[in-house]
Amino acid sequence: MDAIDRVAGRLMARPASPTADLYFVNACGRWLRPGGPVERLGPGVFASDAALLVVRHWGRARALPQRERLIWLIDDDVAAAIADTGLPQGNRLKLRLLEARHGARLRAAGARVVASSAALAERIGADDVLHPVWDGPLAGSCHHRTDGPLRIGYLGSTAHAGDLAWIAPALRAVLDAEPRAELHLAANHRSGPLAGHPRLRPIAATDWTGYRRWLRGARLHLAVYPMLETPVNRARSVSKIVEHAMAGAAALYPDHWPETARVVRRGAGAALPMDRDAWRDAALALLRDADRRRALAEGGRALAADLAHPGRQVAFWRHALAISGR
């Protein structure tokens, strides 16, 4: 590990790794017990007797041991994200100094590459595809009949700032047209046309632990997940499908996202072109149709249960890390 790696890891790597939780720890955490078959060397670095797994990068990790097998798990199109000027500059710098550098070294060493979506796997030539596993229950849909507020959620992080900027005028129009509607989104978003609206409800969770806690108790009527047509967005995982199901929401997705076809086929959400008026009208129609909302939410729950089944991750990692009998 050279000086750049040490400095970048210290300054940019967080002490917790959401990706490591979603793609390993939530399903396989029992292997990390004292004396267990896997040792955690850093937020996203794990070692069994036979294999070393690096999730995104090895920032903040202890010295990496030599193992017979190397595995790199990545959940972003790193090269496309670095080139995407619509993403926050800090995100792009971290990807360049950590994920890109470490991924190049692992690939040169012959690492097996695991991607978070089929589109990403095709783009980067990954060997395997793995879906995320969340650590909370999927919500029921009984809250869809209510005389109270109609809760809309936009659950994208600041990496989705460009997508939020695109949809914000439509969401403002929804709030203005439906007096029962309120919008929940991360407090660190600069919400543009939404700023100052009396029914804007910032999600105050400031870190990964706080967001997971909030999501486990959230009950949303509608979730919106617009995405600009970029290589980064095309490669995104099914994670938001599961998050929407955890909140019990009916959901709207862009028709160009590769995963949307699966969503529509399973009755787990509606597909829309990237047209603001279409999103405004679809959102208002769903907010005013409790039966339709409930049906989509139930379809989303069933799809999420299939996508996020922990048994698939356990079976995959048991084989990849050569863990037997424990």
N, C-alpha and C positions, 0 to 999 in steps of 0.2 A: 504494500500500500504506500503510494508516494505522498509527497507533501500536499499536493492538490486534493487527493482523496481524503486525507485527514482533515484538512481545513473545510472542504465542502461538506464532509460528513458531520462535522461538529456544528457548522453554521446552518445547514439546510435540512438535514435529516431529523425527523421528529422522533421523540422517545417512544411513540407508539406507531404501529403500521396498520392502518385500516386494511390494506390489501392483504397483509399476512393473516389478519384475523379472518377475512372473508374467504380466503382461498386455502387456509390450512388450520389455523388455531380453533375456529369455531367448531369444526368437525372433528379435529384430531387432537384437541388440547390435552386429552388424558395421557397421551404419549409423552408429555412434557413434565410429568410428575418426577420428583426426585428418584433417581435410579431407573427412570423410564427409558424407552428405546430411542428417544430423540432429545437432543440438548439444544436449547435456544442460546445462540451466541450474540444476538443483537435483535433489534426490533423486527427485522425481516430476514434473519439468517438462522438456519436450522441444520443440525448435523445428526445423522444416524451413523451406525458403524460403517455403512457402505456408501453413504451419499451425503453431499452437501447441497442444500437448497437455498438459493438466494432469491428473495422476493423483491423485485425491482432493483435494489442496490444493497451494498453492504455498509452504508453509512452507520456510524455508532456501534459497529460490531467489534467483538474481540478478534484476535488473530484468527484467520481462516485456516482450518486444518486441511490436510491433504486427504482426499477421498477418491475411491475408485470411480464414482459417478458424480457428475456435476449437473445441476438442474437450475435453470433460470426461469422464473415466472414473471410475466410482464402483462399489465392490463392497460397499457396505452400504446398508441402508435407513436413511438418516441420521435422518430425522424420527422413525421408529419407535424407533430405538436411543436417541435423546436422551430419549424419553418412557419408556423401559423401565427401571424402577427395579431390575430384577434384574441389570442390567449394572454393572460396576465404575464408580464415580463418575468416576474419571479418564478412562476411555474416553468417557463421555458428555460430559464437559467439553471434551475435545479435539474431538469431533465438532461440538459447538455453536460453538466458537471458530474452528475451521479449516474442516472439510468443509462445514458448513452455510453459513457466511458466504461462502466462496469459490465454492461451487456456486451460490448465489443470484446472485452477481455475474456468473458465467459464463453462467448461463441468461438473465439480463437482457440480456446482450450477444449472445444468439443462438447459444450454443454447441450443437454436436451432442453429445448425451449417449449414452455407451456404458455399458451395465450388464453385470454379471457373471453374471446369470442371467435366464431368461425371466420368472420370478416378480417379480424386482426391476424389470425393464424395464416390466412391466405396472403395477406399483405407482407408479413415478415418471414414467411416460411417456417412457422412453428411446427413442432412435432405433435402437439396435443392441444386440446381445448378443454377448459375446466370452467364450470359455472360457480358463482359465489354462493356461500352459505351464510345466511344471517343468523343471529343468535337470539331472536325474539319470536314470539308467536305471530301467526297471521291473524288479522282481525276478522271478526264476523261482519255482517252487513246490516245488522238490526238498527244501526243508527241512521240509516238512510231515510227513514220516515221521521221527520222532526218538524216542529214549529219554531225551532230556534235558528241560530245562524247556519248558513250554508258555507262550509269551510272548504276553500280551494287551497291546494298546496302546490308550490313550485319547489321541488326538493333538490334542484341542481346546486352544486357548490360554486365557488367563484370561478372554477374552470369553465363553467357554463355561462359566464357573464355576457358573452355575445348573444347567446340564445335568449337570455332573459331580456336583454335590450331590445331584441327583435319582437318578442311577444308582449312587452310591457304596455304598449298602447292598447292592445286588444284586451288585456287584463283590466286596465283602467276602465275601458268601456263596459266590461262585464260588471265591475263594481258599481259603476254609475247607473247601469240599467236594472240591477237587481239589488234592492236595498237590504236583503237578508244576507248577501254574499260578503265574505271576508277572505282575505288572502294571507296565507302563511308562507313565509320564505325566510331564508337565512338572514340574520341581522347584518352580516358583513357585506351584503350585496348593496351596490349603489343602484337604487331602484328607479332612477330617472323619472319618467312620467308618473310613477307610482308614489314618489316621495311626498309625504305629508298627507296621504289619503287617510281619513279617519278610520277606515276599516282594513288598514294594513296591519298585519300581526307578525312582527319579527320573531323568528325562532331564535331564542336567546342562547342556545347551546353554542359554546365557544370552542369546543374541541370534540374529538372523536367519541370520547366517553359520554359527554353531554348529549351529543346528537343521538347516539344509540338509545340513551335513556328517554329522550324526548320521543323518538320514533316508536318505542314500545308502548307509549301511552297515547300516541296521536290517533285521532279519529277524523279522517278527512272524507268529505263527500265527493270531491273531484280532485284529481291530480293532472297537471298538464306537463308534458315533456316535449316541447318543440326543440328541434335541432336544425341549425343551419347545415346545408349540404357541404360538409367538409370531410376530408379523409379521417380526421380525428374522430368526428362524430359517427362516421360510418362504422368505425371499429369498436364502438362502445359496447360494453357487456350488457347482460340482462339484469344487472343489479337494480336498476330503478323499477323494473317490473315487480321485483320482490319487495322493495321499499314501499311501493304503492299498495301492495297487498297487505303489508304489515299495518298500514294506516287505514285499511278497509276502503280504499278509494276506487271509484270508477276512474278510468284514465283515458287520456287522449295522447296519441303518438303520431309522429310524422310518417307519411306513407313511404318515404324514401329510405327509412332506416331498415336494414336487412331483417331485424327481429320483429318488425311490425306485422309481417305476413303471418308469423306464428301466433302473435297476439290476436289478430282478427280471426284466424282459423279456429282458435279456442274460445272465442267469445269473451276475451279478456280485456278488451279495450276497443277504441275506435281509431281508424286511420284518417288523417287529414293531410291535404296538400299544404305546402308552406305559403298559406294565404291568411293574413291576419283576420279578415272578415269571416273566413270559414272557421277559424278557431274561436272567435267571439261568438258566432252563432251556435256552434256545437256546444260550447261551454254553457251558454244560457239555456239551451234546450235540455241539457242534462240536469242542470240545477233545478229545473222546473218539472222533471219527470223522475220521481222517486223509484218507480218500478224499473225503469231502464237503468238508472244508476245502480240499483241493487243487483240486477242481472249481470252487468259488466263487472261489478266488484266481486261477485261470486265466481265469475269466470277467471278473473285475475288471481283470486285466491287459489283456485285449482291449478292454474298454470304455474304459479309461484311454488306451490308445494312440489310439483314435479321438477322444476328447474333447480330448486335449492335443496334437494334431498341430500342430507349429509352422508348417507351410505355410499353414494357415488364417489365423493371425495375420499372417504376412508379407504375404499377399495383401490382407488387410483394411487394414493400415497403409500399404502401398504406395499404395493408392488414396486412403485418408483423408488422408495427409500429402503426396499428390501427388509421390511419388518415382518417377522413371522412369529406366530404363537403368543403375541402380547397385545 
